[in-house]
Each structure stands twice: as structure tokens, then as C-alpha cells.
Amino acid sequence: MSSRVKKKQEENRMEKERRNLERKKRKADKKNEKKLNKTGRTAKKRSNEMSKYRRVEKQLTLAIIIVALLLLIVLFYVFFI
């Protein structure tokens, strides 16, 4: 019975250590990314996100322009023909 308790305590201790290491790693990564941002360089992950957003923004702008032109054509047809 006591071996089960010891095993459970050991597992709990290992889990706490693992969570603590993960937390420290996340904190270090966050600090490093902030440092990179302050120097003008962004992390690669953030750079990829920004390029994705720019690509989507260009597509949306193009779609808005096309819809506006089609609307103008329809309005021109309705009122002048």
C-alpha cells in the first residue's frame, strides 16, 4: 500500500517539475520575443502570421473593388438605360 502512495507522490512531483519547466520555457520564449520586437525584428512565427494577414487583406481589397465596379455598372444600367 505504501508503495502505491510513494509512486503517486513521485508522479505528482514529476508532474509539478514538468509544469514548472514548461512555464519557465514559455516565460523565456516570451521574453526573447519581446526583446526581438524591441530591436525591430519579429519572431519567425509572428512574421509568418503577418504575411498571411497581408495576403488575405490584398484578396479582400481586390474583392471589394470588383464588387464596387459591378455595382456601378448595375446602377448605371438601371438609371441611364
KOLMITOR-638361 format. One line per 8 residues: for each residue x, y, z of N, C-alpha, C. Coordinates in pm, 1 decimal, padded with zeros to 6 digits. Example, Ala and Ser with C-alpha at 12.3 -4.5 7.8 and 13.67 -1.06 7.14 Angstrom:
BEGIN
01319.0/-00569.0/00780.0/01230.0/-00450.0/00780.0/01320.0/-00330.0/00780.0 ~ 01285.0/-00225.0/00708.0/01367.0/-00106.0/00714.0/01290.0/00003.0/00787.0
end
This chain:
BEGIN
00082.2/-00118.5/00000.0/00000.0/00000.0/00000.0/00086.7/00125.0/00000.0 ~ 00191.0/00124.4/00079.5/00274.7/00242.6/00086.8/00351.3/00264.4/-00042.9 ~ 00379.9/00157.1/-00117.7/00449.8/00174.2/-00243.8/00361.7/00247.3/-00345.1 ~ 00231.6/00223.0/-00339.4/00139.5/00295.5/-00428.6/00137.7/00444.2/-00395.0 ~ 00136.7/00473.0/-00266.2/00136.0/00612.2/-00222.0/00265.0/00680.7/-00264.9 ~ 00376.4/00611.8/-00246.2/00505.7/00667.9/-00286.5/00510.7/00690.3/-00437.6 ~ 00456.9/00592.6/-00510.1/00455.0/00604.7/-00656.4/00369.3/00724.9/-00698.6 ~ 00254.9/00739.8/-00634.7/00164.9/00851.9/-00665.3/00231.4/00984.6/-00631.0
00299.3/00990.5/-00515.9/00369.6/01112.4/-00477.2/00481.2/01144.5/-00575.8 ~ 00551.3/01041.3/-00619.2/00659.9/01060.9/-00717.0/00603.4/01113.7/-00849.8 ~ 00491.8/01057.3/-00893.4/00427.8/01105.2/-01016.8/00384.6/01251.0/-01002.5 ~ 00327.3/01286.0/-00888.3/00284.6/01424.5/-00864.9/00404.3/01519.2/-00866.6 ~ 00515.2/01475.4/-00804.4/00634.8/01558.8/-00801.4/00690.7/01578.8/-00942.8 ~ 00692.9/01470.5/-01020.9/00742.9/01479.5/-01159.4/00652.8/01570.2/-01243.1 ~ 00522.0/01559.6/-01222.3/00426.9/01644.3/-01296.4/00448.0/01791.0/-01261.7 ~ 00469.1/01821.4/-01134.1/00494.2/01959.2/-01092.6/00622.2/02012.2/-01154.5
00726.0/01930.1/-01156.6/00852.7/01971.5/-01216.5/00836.2/01998.1/-01365.9 ~ 00760.9/01909.9/-01433.2/00738.1/01926.5/-01576.8/00662.4/02056.7/-01604.9 ~ 00556.9/02082.9/-01526.8/00481.0/02206.7/-01545.4/00567.4/02329.2/-01517.6 ~ 00651.8/02319.1/-01414.5/00739.9/02430.1/-01380.2/00838.9/02457.3/-01493.3 ~ 00895.5/02351.7/-01551.9/00988.5/02369.1/-01664.1/00918.3/02428.9/-01785.7 ~ 00796.1/02382.9/-01813.4/00719.8/02438.2/-01925.6/00691.8/02586.4/-01904.6 ~ 00655.0/02622.3/-01782.8/00625.3/02762.0/-01752.3/00750.4/02848.6/-01770.5 ~ 00864.4/02798.8/-01722.4/00988.9/02873.8/-01738.2/01026.3/02888.8/-01885.0
01004.9/02782.7/-01963.6/01036.2/02787.8/-02106.6/00946.6/02889.5/-02177.2 ~ 00816.4/02886.5/-02146.9/00724.8/02983.9/-02208.1/00762.9/03126.1/-02171.2 ~ 00799.5/03145.6/-02044.7/00837.6/03278.3/-01999.3/00963.2/03326.1/-02072.0 ~ 01060.9/03237.1/-02089.3/01184.0/03273.1/-02159.7/01155.8/03303.5/-02306.8 ~ 01069.5/03223.4/-02370.0/01033.9/03247.7/-02509.6/00965.0/03382.4/-02526.3 ~ 00873.9/03413.0/-02434.8/00801.9/03539.9/-02440.0/00897.7/03657.3/-02422.6 ~ 00990.3/03643.1/-02328.5/01088.3/03748.8/-02305.1/01177.4/03768.1/-02427.6 ~ 01218.4/03658.5/-02489.7/01302.0/03666.1/-02609.7/01227.2/03732.8/-02724.6
01099.0/03699.3/-02740.9/01020.4/03759.7/-02849.2/01002.3/03909.6/-02825.6 ~ 00979.0/03948.6/-02701.1/00967.3/04091.4/-02670.1/01097.4/04163.2/-02702.1 ~ 01209.2/04099.5/-02670.3/01340.4/04158.9/-02698.6/01359.2/04175.8/-02849.2 ~ 01321.4/04074.9/-02926.7/01332.6/04083.7/-03072.1/01242.7/04193.7/-03127.3 ~ 01122.3/04205.7/-03072.2/01030.5/04308.6/-03119.2/01084.3/04448.4/-03090.2 ~ 01151.1/04464.2/-02975.8/01205.3/04595.4/-02941.6/01318.1/04634.7/-03035.2 ~ 01391.9/04536.8/-03084.9/01501.5/04568.1/-03175.9/01454.2/04579.8/-03320.0 ~ 01327.4/04556.0/-03344.6/01273.1/04573.4/-03478.6/01260.6/04443.2/-03554.8
01307.9/04335.4/-03498.0/01295.6/04206.0/-03564.8/01189.2/04125.7/-03492.3 ~ 01101.5/04066.7/-03567.3/00997.5/03985.7/-03505.0/01035.0/03839.1/-03514.9 ~ 00974.3/03760.3/-03432.8/00998.1/03616.6/-03436.5/00944.6/03561.2/-03567.2 ~ 00996.5/03449.1/-03608.5/00957.3/03390.8/-03736.0/00807.8/03359.0/-03738.7 ~ 00755.2/03310.6/-03627.4/00613.1/03276.5/-03621.4/00527.7/03400.7/-03646.0 ~ 00562.2/03510.6/-03583.2/00486.3/03634.5/-03599.0/00500.4/03687.3/-03741.6 ~ 00617.1/03672.6/-03798.8/00639.9/03717.8/-03936.1/00551.2/03640.7/-04033.0 ~ 00540.1/03510.6/-04011.7/00453.3/03428.9/-04097.9/00307.7/03471.2/-04084.4
00265.6/03501.3/-03962.5/00127.7/03546.7/-03940.9/00101.9/03676.8/-04015.2 ~ 00196.8/03768.4/-04007.4/00177.7/03898.3/-04071.8/00171.3/03883.2/-04223.3 ~ 00253.6/03798.6/-04281.1/00247.9/03779.7/-04426.2/00114.4/03716.3/-04466.6 ~ 00062.8/03628.3/-04383.7/-00067.8/03567.6/-04410.8/-00177.1/03674.5/-04407.5 ~ -00173.6/03761.5/-04305.7/-00272.7/03867.7/-04295.6/-00264.0/03963.3/-04414.2 ~ -00142.3/03995.2/-04458.8/-00127.6/04084.1/-04574.4/-00187.2/04022.1/-04699.9 ~ -00163.8/03892.1/-04717.9/-00216.3/03823.3/-04835.5/-00369.3/03824.2/-04833.0 ~ -00428.4/03797.1/-04718.8/-00574.7/03797.5/-04706.7/-00628.5/03938.7/-04728.8
-00557.8/04038.3/-04676.0/-00601.6/04177.3/-04692.2/-00602.5/04216.6/-04840.0 ~ -00501.7/04175.7/-04915.6/-00498.0/04206.7/-05058.8/-00614.4/04142.1/-05132.3 ~ -00644.8/04017.2/-05097.2/-00756.4/03948.8/-05162.0/-00889.1/04016.9/-05129.7 ~ -00907.0/04057.7/-05005.4/-01031.4/04124.8/-04967.3/-01044.8/04260.4/-05035.9 ~ -00934.1/04333.4/-05046.5/-00937.3/04462.6/-05114.3/-00975.2/04444.9/-05260.5 ~ -00917.4/04344.7/-05324.1/-00949.7/04317.3/-05464.2/-01097.5/04280.2/-05479.6 ~ -01149.3/04199.0/-05387.5/-01290.8/04160.5/-05393.5/-01380.7/04282.0/-05375.2 ~ -01346.5/04373.1/-05286.6/-01426.1/04494.3/-05264.5/-01426.7/04581.1/-05389.2
-01312.9/04594.8/-05453.3/-01304.2/04675.7/-05575.5/-01390.1/04614.6/-05685.2 ~ -01383.2/04484.4/-05702.3/-01463.6/04417.7/-05806.6/-01612.5/04434.1/-05779.5 ~ -01654.7/04416.6/-05655.2/-01797.3/04431.8/-05620.7/-01841.7/04576.0/-05642.8 ~ -01756.9/04672.6/-05608.7/-01792.6/04813.2/-05628.5/-01808.7/04843.8/-05777.4 ~ -01719.3/04792.6/-05860.5/-01730.8/04814.7/-06004.8/-01857.9/04751.1/-06061.0 ~ -01887.6/04629.6/-06016.9/-02010.8/04565.5/-06063.2/-02134.6/04643.1/-06018.8 ~ -02132.1/04695.0/-05899.3/-02243.5/04776.0/-05850.0/-02260.0/04902.5/-05933.8 ~ -02148.6/04966.8/-05966.6/-02156.4/05086.3/-06052.0/-02214.1/05053.2/-06188.7
-02174.0/04941.0/-06244.5/-02226.7/04900.9/-06375.3/-02376.7/04877.0/-06366.3 ~ -02421.4/04808.4/-06262.3/-02564.7/04781.6/-06246.7/-02642.1/04911.3/-06225.8 ~ -02591.3/04999.9/-06142.2/-02659.3/05127.4/-06118.9/-02664.2/05212.0/-06246.2 ~ -02554.8/05212.7/-06320.5/-02552.4/05285.9/-06446.7/-02657.5/05229.6/-06542.3 ~ -02667.4/05097.3/-06549.4/-02762.9/05033.5/-06637.7/-02906.3/05066.4/-06593.6 ~ -02932.2/05065.0/-06463.9/-03068.4/05088.2/-06412.9/-03112.1/05232.2/-06436.9 ~ -03026.5/05329.0/-06409.9/-03069.0/05468.2/-06417.7/-03056.2/05532.0/-06555.9 ~ -02965.4/05484.5/-06639.8/-02944.3/05553.2/-06766.6/-02986.1/05474.2/-06888.7
-03028.1/05354.2/-06871.4/-03071.2/05278.3/-06990.1/-03213.2/05230.7/-06973.6
end
